[in-house]
Amino acid sequence: MQNADCFVTSDLKYHEMLDASESGFAVINAGHFETENVPFLMLKEKLEKEFEEVEFIVAPVSNPVLEI
């Protein structure tokens, strides 16, 4: 990642986060839930219009497992 100021991802492993933190490189680990939930809400609306008799549920909360 030459000439990058920050790396944005949704899938950093624990040791990769530590390495980036120790090196001083800026990293944003946005998380799968946070980056995928908005498109799922849009998909839910489309599916509800197409299949009115089916109930669609999108998980309402995030449960992050890694914070540094």
Biopython code that builds the backbone (N, CA, C, O; Angstrom):
import numpy as np
from Bio.PDB.StructureBuilder import StructureBuilder

atoms = [
    (1, "MET", "N", (0.834, -1.173, 0.000)),
    (1, "MET", "CA", (0.000, 0.000, 0.000)),
    (1, "MET", "C", (0.885, 1.244, 0.000)),
    (1, "MET", "O", (0.938, 1.984, 0.982)),
    (2, "GLN", "N", (1.540, 1.448, -1.060)),
    (2, "GLN", "CA", (2.417, 2.611, -1.163)),
    (2, "GLN", "C", (1.605, 3.883, -1.340)),
    (2, "GLN", "O", (0.610, 3.901, -2.064)),
    (3, "ASN", "N", (2.032, 4.939, -0.679)),
    (3, "ASN", "CA", (1.419, 6.266, -0.777)),
    (3, "ASN", "C", (-0.006, 6.327, -0.238)),
    (3, "ASN", "O", (-0.742, 7.264, -0.545)),
    (4, "ALA", "N", (-0.395, 5.360, 0.546)),
    (4, "ALA", "CA", (-1.738, 5.385, 1.135)),
    (4, "ALA", "C", (-1.684, 6.060, 2.499)),
    (4, "ALA", "O", (-0.733, 5.868, 3.257)),
    (5, "ASP", "N", (-2.704, 6.849, 2.807)),
    (5, "ASP", "CA", (-2.801, 7.492, 4.118)),
    (5, "ASP", "C", (-3.599, 6.650, 5.102)),
    (5, "ASP", "O", (-3.412, 6.740, 6.315)),
    (6, "CYS", "N", (-4.490, 5.833, 4.559)),
    (6, "CYS", "CA", (-5.373, 5.053, 5.417)),
    (6, "CYS", "C", (-5.872, 3.844, 4.630)),
    (6, "CYS", "O", (-6.056, 3.919, 3.415)),
    (7, "PHE", "N", (-6.088, 2.735, 5.328)),
    (7, "PHE", "CA", (-6.608, 1.520, 4.722)),
    (7, "PHE", "C", (-7.976, 1.247, 5.333)),
    (7, "PHE", "O", (-8.096, 1.113, 6.551)),
    (8, "VAL", "N", (-9.015, 1.163, 4.493)),
    (8, "VAL", "CA", (-10.378, 0.906, 4.958)),
    (8, "VAL", "C", (-10.760, -0.509, 4.547)),
    (8, "VAL", "O", (-10.647, -0.874, 3.377)),
    (9, "THR", "N", (-11.210, -1.300, 5.507)),
    (9, "THR", "CA", (-11.566, -2.680, 5.245)),
    (9, "THR", "C", (-12.698, -3.100, 6.177)),
    (9, "THR", "O", (-13.100, -2.346, 7.063)),
    (10, "SER", "N", (-13.203, -4.301, 5.967)),
    (10, "SER", "CA", (-14.206, -4.839, 6.887)),
    (10, "SER", "C", (-13.770, -6.206, 7.399)),
    (10, "SER", "O", (-14.572, -6.946, 7.970)),
    (11, "ASP", "N", (-12.500, -6.538, 7.193)),
    (11, "ASP", "CA", (-12.084, -7.892, 7.555)),
    (11, "ASP", "C", (-10.616, -7.960, 7.961)),
    (11, "ASP", "O", (-9.846, -8.709, 7.359)),
    (12, "LEU", "N", (-10.221, -7.197, 8.963)),
    (12, "LEU", "CA", (-8.850, -7.293, 9.461)),
    (12, "LEU", "C", (-8.783, -8.295, 10.599)),
    (12, "LEU", "O", (-9.647, -8.328, 11.475)),
    (13, "LYS", "N", (-7.751, -9.100, 10.568)),
    (13, "LYS", "CA", (-7.533, -10.039, 11.660)),
    (13, "LYS", "C", (-6.850, -9.311, 12.818)),
    (13, "LYS", "O", (-6.279, -8.236, 12.635)),
    (14, "TYR", "N", (-6.911, -9.897, 13.991)),
    (14, "TYR", "CA", (-6.390, -9.282, 15.214)),
    (14, "TYR", "C", (-4.934, -8.835, 15.061)),
    (14, "TYR", "O", (-4.610, -7.684, 15.351)),
    (15, "HIS", "N", (-4.055, -9.734, 14.607)),
    (15, "HIS", "CA", (-2.635, -9.396, 14.507)),
    (15, "HIS", "C", (-2.363, -8.367, 13.411)),
    (15, "HIS", "O", (-1.419, -7.585, 13.524)),
    (16, "GLU", "N", (-3.160, -8.356, 12.377)),
    (16, "GLU", "CA", (-3.024, -7.319, 11.351)),
    (16, "GLU", "C", (-3.371, -5.948, 11.928)),
    (16, "GLU", "O", (-2.723, -4.953, 11.606)),
    (17, "MET", "N", (-4.392, -5.900, 12.777)),
    (17, "MET", "CA", (-4.751, -4.640, 13.440)),
    (17, "MET", "C", (-3.619, -4.175, 14.348)),
    (17, "MET", "O", (-3.271, -2.994, 14.359)),
    (18, "LEU", "N", (-3.046, -5.104, 15.110)),
    (18, "LEU", "CA", (-1.942, -4.744, 15.998)),
    (18, "LEU", "C", (-0.746, -4.229, 15.212)),
    (18, "LEU", "O", (-0.155, -3.211, 15.571)),
    (19, "ASP", "N", (-0.389, -4.928, 14.140)),
    (19, "ASP", "CA", (0.745, -4.504, 13.313)),
    (19, "ASP", "C", (0.528, -3.100, 12.770)),
    (19, "ASP", "O", (1.430, -2.265, 12.820)),
    (20, "ALA", "N", (-0.649, -2.843, 12.258)),
    (20, "ALA", "CA", (-0.947, -1.519, 11.706)),
    (20, "ALA", "C", (-0.896, -0.460, 12.798)),
    (20, "ALA", "O", (-0.362, 0.630, 12.592)),
    (21, "SER", "N", (-1.449, -0.783, 13.951)),
    (21, "SER", "CA", (-1.467, 0.167, 15.062)),
    (21, "SER", "C", (-0.053, 0.493, 15.534)),
    (21, "SER", "O", (0.272, 1.654, 15.781)),
    (22, "GLU", "N", (0.777, -0.527, 15.658)),
    (22, "GLU", "CA", (2.153, -0.335, 16.118)),
    (22, "GLU", "C", (3.002, 0.410, 15.098)),
    (22, "GLU", "O", (3.945, 1.106, 15.473)),
    (23, "SER", "N", (2.682, 0.274, 13.818)),
    (23, "SER", "CA", (3.462, 0.948, 12.776)),
    (23, "SER", "C", (3.038, 2.404, 12.595)),
    (23, "SER", "O", (3.726, 3.177, 11.928)),
    (24, "GLY", "N", (1.912, 2.772, 13.187)),
    (24, "GLY", "CA", (1.417, 4.137, 13.043)),
    (24, "GLY", "C", (0.584, 4.351, 11.791)),
    (24, "GLY", "O", (0.169, 5.475, 11.506)),
    (25, "PHE", "N", (0.333, 3.282, 11.039)),
    (25, "PHE", "CA", (-0.467, 3.381, 9.817)),
    (25, "PHE", "C", (-1.945, 3.430, 10.189)),
    (25, "PHE", "O", (-2.406, 2.632, 11.005)),
    (26, "ALA", "N", (-2.680, 4.347, 9.605)),
    (26, "ALA", "CA", (-4.105, 4.502, 9.913)),
    (26, "ALA", "C", (-4.926, 3.390, 9.263)),
    (26, "ALA", "O", (-4.807, 3.128, 8.066)),
    (27, "VAL", "N", (-5.752, 2.750, 10.067)),
    (27, "VAL", "CA", (-6.602, 1.663, 9.593)),
    (27, "VAL", "C", (-8.015, 1.879, 10.121)),
    (27, "VAL", "O", (-8.213, 2.207, 11.291)),
    (28, "ILE", "N", (-8.986, 1.691, 9.241)),
    (28, "ILE", "CA", (-10.389, 1.697, 9.646)),
    (28, "ILE", "C", (-10.927, 0.303, 9.369)),
    (28, "ILE", "O", (-11.031, -0.117, 8.217)),
    (29, "ASN", "N", (-11.268, -0.408, 10.432)),
    (29, "ASN", "CA", (-11.846, -1.737, 10.300)),
    (29, "ASN", "C", (-13.350, -1.587, 10.510)),
    (29, "ASN", "O", (-13.844, -1.685, 11.634)),
    (30, "ALA", "N", (-14.065, -1.350, 9.422)),
    (30, "ALA", "CA", (-15.474, -0.965, 9.492)),
    (30, "ALA", "C", (-16.390, -2.087, 9.962)),
    (30, "ALA", "O", (-17.473, -1.814, 10.479)),
    (31, "GLY", "N", (-15.990, -3.323, 9.799)),
    (31, "GLY", "CA", (-16.808, -4.436, 10.258)),
    (31, "GLY", "C", (-17.827, -4.889, 9.223)),
    (31, "GLY", "O", (-18.362, -4.089, 8.456)),
    (32, "HIS", "N", (-18.081, -6.196, 9.223)),
    (32, "HIS", "CA", (-19.020, -6.750, 8.242)),
    (32, "HIS", "C", (-20.436, -6.227, 8.449)),
    (32, "HIS", "O", (-21.094, -5.820, 7.491)),
    (33, "PHE", "N", (-20.905, -6.235, 9.686)),
    (33, "PHE", "CA", (-22.280, -5.788, 9.938)),
    (33, "PHE", "C", (-22.477, -4.356, 9.463)),
    (33, "PHE", "O", (-23.433, -4.053, 8.749)),
    (34, "GLU", "N", (-21.564, -3.481, 9.866)),
    (34, "GLU", "CA", (-21.714, -2.064, 9.561)),
    (34, "GLU", "C", (-21.649, -1.774, 8.064)),
    (34, "GLU", "O", (-22.320, -0.858, 7.590)),
    (35, "THR", "N", (-20.864, -2.527, 7.320)),
    (35, "THR", "CA", (-20.746, -2.274, 5.881)),
    (35, "THR", "C", (-21.784, -3.025, 5.054)),
    (35, "THR", "O", (-22.024, -2.682, 3.896)),
    (36, "GLU", "N", (-22.395, -4.038, 5.641)),
    (36, "GLU", "CA", (-23.364, -4.839, 4.890)),
    (36, "GLU", "C", (-24.811, -4.557, 5.270)),
    (36, "GLU", "O", (-25.716, -4.891, 4.506)),
    (37, "ASN", "N", (-25.054, -3.954, 6.422)),
    (37, "ASN", "CA", (-26.421, -3.793, 6.898)),
    (37, "ASN", "C", (-27.253, -2.864, 6.011)),
    (37, "ASN", "O", (-28.413, -3.171, 5.738)),
    (38, "VAL", "N", (-26.704, -1.752, 5.561)),
    (38, "VAL", "CA", (-27.471, -0.811, 4.728)),
    (38, "VAL", "C", (-27.949, -1.467, 3.433)),
    (38, "VAL", "O", (-29.126, -1.345, 3.096)),
    (39, "PRO", "N", (-27.067, -2.164, 2.688)),
    (39, "PRO", "CA", (-27.579, -2.839, 1.480)),
    (39, "PRO", "C", (-28.638, -3.890, 1.796)),
    (39, "PRO", "O", (-29.566, -4.086, 1.012)),
    (40, "PHE", "N", (-28.508, -4.574, 2.946)),
    (40, "PHE", "CA", (-29.523, -5.566, 3.309)),
    (40, "PHE", "C", (-30.863, -4.910, 3.587)),
    (40, "PHE", "O", (-31.907, -5.479, 3.267)),
    (41, "LEU", "N", (-30.852, -3.720, 4.180)),
    (41, "LEU", "CA", (-32.113, -3.008, 4.415)),
    (41, "LEU", "C", (-32.780, -2.647, 3.089)),
    (41, "LEU", "O", (-34.000, -2.740, 2.959)),
    (42, "MET", "N", (-31.984, -2.238, 2.112)),
    (42, "MET", "CA", (-32.530, -1.909, 0.787)),
    (42, "MET", "C", (-33.061, -3.172, 0.105)),
    (42, "MET", "O", (-34.122, -3.145, -0.520)),
    (43, "LEU", "N", (-32.320, -4.277, 0.227)),
    (43, "LEU", "CA", (-32.762, -5.545, -0.353)),
    (43, "LEU", "C", (-34.056, -6.013, 0.310)),
    (43, "LEU", "O", (-34.958, -6.512, -0.363)),
    (44, "LYS", "N", (-34.144, -5.851, 1.630)),
    (44, "LYS", "CA", (-35.353, -6.229, 2.370)),
    (44, "LYS", "C", (-36.575, -5.503, 1.814)),
    (44, "LYS", "O", (-37.620, -6.121, 1.609)),
    (45, "GLU", "N", (-36.454, -4.206, 1.570)),
    (45, "GLU", "CA", (-37.578, -3.432, 1.025)),
    (45, "GLU", "C", (-38.021, -3.970, -0.332)),
    (45, "GLU", "O", (-39.218, -4.094, -0.593)),
    (46, "LYS", "N", (-37.068, -4.286, -1.186)),
    (46, "LYS", "CA", (-37.410, -4.816, -2.515)),
    (46, "LYS", "C", (-38.072, -6.185, -2.407)),
    (46, "LYS", "O", (-39.049, -6.466, -3.101)),
    (47, "LEU", "N", (-37.535, -7.034, -1.534)),
    (47, "LEU", "CA", (-38.114, -8.366, -1.366)),
    (47, "LEU", "C", (-39.522, -8.298, -0.788)),
    (47, "LEU", "O", (-40.397, -9.065, -1.191)),
    (48, "GLU", "N", (-39.745, -7.381, 0.155)),
    (48, "GLU", "CA", (-41.083, -7.234, 0.745)),
    (48, "GLU", "C", (-42.109, -6.803, -0.294)),
    (48, "GLU", "O", (-43.267, -7.215, -0.222)),
    (49, "LYS", "N", (-41.707, -5.989, -1.250)),
    (49, "LYS", "CA", (-42.631, -5.572, -2.316)),
    (49, "LYS", "C", (-42.946, -6.736, -3.255)),
    (49, "LYS", "O", (-44.069, -6.877, -3.737)),
    (50, "GLU", "N", (-41.936, -7.561, -3.501)),
    (50, "GLU", "CA", (-42.106, -8.681, -4.430)),
    (50, "GLU", "C", (-42.844, -9.861, -3.781)),
    (50, "GLU", "O", (-43.639, -10.535, -4.436)),
    (51, "PHE", "N", (-42.578, -10.103, -2.501)),
    (51, "PHE", "CA", (-43.154, -11.248, -1.788)),
    (51, "PHE", "C", (-43.880, -10.746, -0.542)),
    (51, "PHE", "O", (-43.376, -10.880, 0.573)),
    (52, "GLU", "N", (-45.052, -10.175, -0.734)),
    (52, "GLU", "CA", (-45.794, -9.537, 0.355)),
    (52, "GLU", "C", (-46.184, -10.506, 1.470)),
    (52, "GLU", "O", (-46.376, -10.084, 2.610)),
    (53, "GLU", "N", (-46.302, -11.795, 1.160)),
    (53, "GLU", "CA", (-46.733, -12.766, 2.160)),
    (53, "GLU", "C", (-45.578, -13.275, 3.033)),
    (53, "GLU", "O", (-45.807, -14.032, 3.976)),
    (54, "VAL", "N", (-44.358, -12.871, 2.729)),
    (54, "VAL", "CA", (-43.177, -13.336, 3.467)),
    (54, "VAL", "C", (-42.657, -12.223, 4.374)),
    (54, "VAL", "O", (-42.575, -11.063, 3.971)),
    (55, "GLU", "N", (-42.306, -12.596, 5.609)),
    (55, "GLU", "CA", (-41.705, -11.625, 6.533)),
    (55, "GLU", "C", (-40.182, -11.710, 6.428)),
    (55, "GLU", "O", (-39.604, -12.786, 6.578)),
    (56, "PHE", "N", (-39.550, -10.595, 6.174)),
    (56, "PHE", "CA", (-38.095, -10.527, 6.092)),
    (56, "PHE", "C", (-37.577, -9.743, 7.291)),
    (56, "PHE", "O", (-38.113, -8.690, 7.636)),
    (57, "ILE", "N", (-36.532, -10.268, 7.922)),
    (57, "ILE", "CA", (-35.963, -9.620, 9.106)),
    (57, "ILE", "C", (-34.470, -9.409, 8.888)),
    (57, "ILE", "O", (-33.753, -10.333, 8.503)),
    (58, "VAL", "N", (-34.011, -8.193, 9.136)),
    (58, "VAL", "CA", (-32.581, -7.878, 9.085)),
    (58, "VAL", "C", (-32.123, -7.668, 10.520)),
    (58, "VAL", "O", (-32.778, -6.961, 11.286)),
    (59, "ALA", "N", (-31.005, -8.275, 10.887)),
    (59, "ALA", "CA", (-30.492, -8.157, 12.258)),
    (59, "ALA", "C", (-30.387, -6.689, 12.656)),
    (59, "ALA", "O", (-29.774, -5.900, 11.938)),
    (60, "PRO", "N", (-30.982, -6.309, 13.800)),
    (60, "PRO", "CA", (-31.025, -4.899, 14.190)),
    (60, "PRO", "C", (-29.794, -4.393, 14.934)),
    (60, "PRO", "O", (-29.649, -3.187, 15.134)),
    (61, "VAL", "N", (-28.907, -5.291, 15.344)),
    (61, "VAL", "CA", (-27.763, -4.859, 16.150)),
    (61, "VAL", "C", (-26.471, -5.492, 15.661)),
    (61, "VAL", "O", (-26.471, -6.515, 14.976)),
    (62, "SER", "N", (-25.389, -4.862, 16.028)),
    (62, "SER", "CA", (-24.062, -5.371, 15.715)),
    (62, "SER", "C", (-23.446, -5.930, 16.985)),
    (62, "SER", "O", (-23.725, -5.449, 18.083)),
    (63, "ASN", "N", (-22.623, -6.928, 16.835)),
    (63, "ASN", "CA", (-21.908, -7.491, 17.972)),
    (63, "ASN", "C", (-20.436, -7.626, 17.601)),
    (63, "ASN", "O", (-19.968, -8.732, 17.333)),
    (64, "PRO", "N", (-19.694, -6.509, 17.582)),
    (64, "PRO", "CA", (-18.286, -6.593, 17.180)),
    (64, "PRO", "C", (-17.483, -7.438, 18.164)),
    (64, "PRO", "O", (-17.697, -7.378, 19.375)),
    (65, "VAL", "N", (-16.564, -8.219, 17.626)),
    (65, "VAL", "CA", (-15.762, -9.093, 18.473)),
    (65, "VAL", "C", (-14.328, -8.609, 18.628)),
    (65, "VAL", "O", (-13.580, -9.173, 19.425)),
    (66, "LEU", "N", (-13.925, -7.583, 17.891)),
    (66, "LEU", "CA", (-12.546, -7.104, 17.955)),
    (66, "LEU", "C", (-12.515, -5.592, 18.021)),
    (66, "LEU", "O", (-13.003, -4.912, 17.118)),
    (67, "GLU", "N", (-11.951, -5.078, 19.073)),
    (67, "GLU", "CA", (-11.743, -3.641, 19.199)),
    (67, "GLU", "C", (-10.360, -3.420, 19.761)),
    (67, "GLU", "O", (-9.993, -4.029, 20.766)),
    (68, "ILE", "N", (-9.587, -2.559, 19.128)),
    (68, "ILE", "CA", (-8.238, -2.239, 19.610)),
    (68, "ILE", "C", (-8.174, -0.759, 19.879)),
    (68, "ILE", "O", (-7.132, -0.251, 20.295)),
]
sb = StructureBuilder()
sb.init_structure("model")
sb.init_model(0)
sb.init_chain("A")
sb.init_seg("    ")
for serial, (resi, resn, name, xyz) in enumerate(atoms, 1):
    if name == "N":
        sb.init_residue(resn, " ", resi, " ")
    sb.init_atom(name, np.array(xyz, "f"), 0.0, 1.0, " ", f" {name:<3s}", serial, name[0])
structure = sb.get_structure()
